[in-house]
Amino acid sequence: MKNDIALFSDLCDILLTEEKENPVAKPISTNKLLQELDLHLSDAPTLDDDLKNVLADIIKSTPKTASKAFFNQLFGGRMSKATLGDLLAVMLNNSMYTYKVAGPQVGIEKEIINNISKLVGYPENSNGTLAPGGSMTNMMAMLMARDAKRPNIRTEGSKENLIVYTSETSHYSIAKNAAMAGIGKNNVRLVNTNEQGELLVAHLEALINEDLRKGNVPFFVNATAGTTVLGAFDDITAISRTCKLYELWLHVDGAYCGGVIFSQRYKHLAKGVELSDSFSINAHKMLGTPLGCSIIVTKHREQLHHSFSNEADYLYQTDGDDFNLGKTSIQCGRRNDALKLWTLWKSIGTNGLEDLVNKQFKLAEAARDYISNHPDYTLESFDDSISVCFNYKDIPAKELCTKLYKDAQLMVGFGSFRDKEFVRMVTINSVLEKEDILNFFETLEIFAETQMPKLVENAHH
Ligand SMILES: *Cc1c(COP(=O)(O)O)cnc(C)c1O
């Protein structure tokens, strides 16, 4: 093992150098992958030196998500103490299902769940769990809501039309989860939004009433704290009133921007979150841990247990259910995803996490300022969002983003809302500073002038 740790350290040196010198890896076209890299597996073993060379080649051409040119996704950067925690979790290799096998790691996970519940404003007796991602924690919320509405559904199944409500700008996992949970995609109602992408409560009520008239069974409303494209925040307080009235489970999907609960300045964006029944947050997005680290908390401690526990004599042999976390998990064997967040949180404190979140909003503000002060740009997104959406000189966003990637200039994606397509620059990457935002625009402008002169020319006429 010691040799491999030394090898690992060498490979990390290569990666860190590459991130600096070639912040965007030159992409390999998919049909040349096997020619350019030695990926094939064979009967014979590979010598360590050869293995090191292959791994170095792979590292060099793998996209760099922690570089200062990565604006592409809702994660990025590297908080080194979180990475340290994740590396330790790999070395320790526990499974989180029992106290017998995970020991104090169980306490670490419980401490995170309790602290997040507290920040949300849930009562003392709340509970929660971790899952690999927001799609899965959203799934757990839907399942708890389903079981809360129809407790017998776990044994009998359902012949009713159970109905889900979520906004047209919410994450696709809601529809996908409805398919997997036996609810059916056609039983997901997409609620209209206003021009900023926020759910319209009047339309939600209209849809609920229509379903009730038809004899359908509404059971679940998903509100989003930070929609995936625009970063919009639904009005949780208003939605919660509707949910109380019709006895519906309210989940807040905070996978993207649920991190605002850490910030005195921005927590107002998720105002009313304590009124929800469950809340999920991806630490691998705003909080900067490595993938994947998603946490769900709920007020309904018994429901979590009711929906996810199963007896298993060969597994649960010591300690109580409170410490055997398999009883509240969607998985059996489960990776320790808590340690990376705990290590980060322990080392920089809640104040440090608050700073991290605030900085992302500050950088987004700097980006919006730049765009507003430069007439070649049009801003397509709104204040209080870390998604900065824009167009430049009417160059089609898709073409601009794809060319920037193929030429190894910048990693940035495009998105759309209603009839508009735009570049979506995200300021979530934890290694970014203000100068990197300015560099982003400079790189984009120089590239457009020199590499896409025809399009720039056309846009002017
Ligand atoms: C990213 C995201 C998800 C999905 O999270 P994964 O960890 O990628 O599964 C869910 N909801 C929203 C709003 C997101 O932005």
The ligand as an SDF file (V2000), in Angstrom:
LIG
                    3D

 15 15  0  0  0  0  0  0  0  0999 V2000
  -28.2740   18.9550   -9.5100 C   0  0  0  0  0  0  0  0  0  0  0  0
  -29.6840   18.9920   -9.1390 C   0  0  0  0  0  0  0  0  0  0  0  0
  -30.3660   17.8160   -8.7830 C   0  0  0  0  0  0  0  0  0  0  0  0
  -29.7660   16.4520   -8.9670 C   0  0  0  0  0  0  0  0  0  0  0  0
  -28.6950   16.2160   -8.1540 O   0  0  0  0  0  0  0  0  0  0  0  0
  -27.6800   15.0420   -8.5320 P   0  0  0  0  0  0  0  0  0  0  0  0
  -26.7610   15.0010   -7.3710 O   0  0  0  0  0  0  0  0  0  0  0  0
  -27.0090   15.4630   -9.8090 O   0  0  0  0  0  0  0  0  0  0  0  0
  -28.4720   13.7990   -8.7120 O   0  0  0  0  0  0  0  0  0  0  0  0
  -31.6520   17.9230   -8.3110 C   0  0  0  0  0  0  0  0  0  0  0  0
  -32.2600   19.1240   -8.2330 N   0  0  0  0  0  0  0  0  0  0  0  0
  -31.6520   20.2710   -8.6000 C   0  0  0  0  0  0  0  0  0  0  0  0
  -32.3830   21.5590   -8.4820 C   0  0  0  0  0  0  0  0  0  0  0  0
  -30.3430   20.2360   -9.0850 C   0  0  0  0  0  0  0  0  0  0  0  0
  -29.7570   21.3650   -9.4950 O   0  0  0  0  0  0  0  0  0  0  0  0
  1  2  1  0
  2  3  1  0
  2 14  2  0
  3  4  1  0
  3 10  2  0
  4  5  1  0
  5  6  1  0
  6  7  2  0
  6  8  1  0
  6  9  1  0
 10 11  1  0
 11 12  2  0
 12 13  1  0
 12 14  1  0
 14 15  1  0
M  END
$$$$
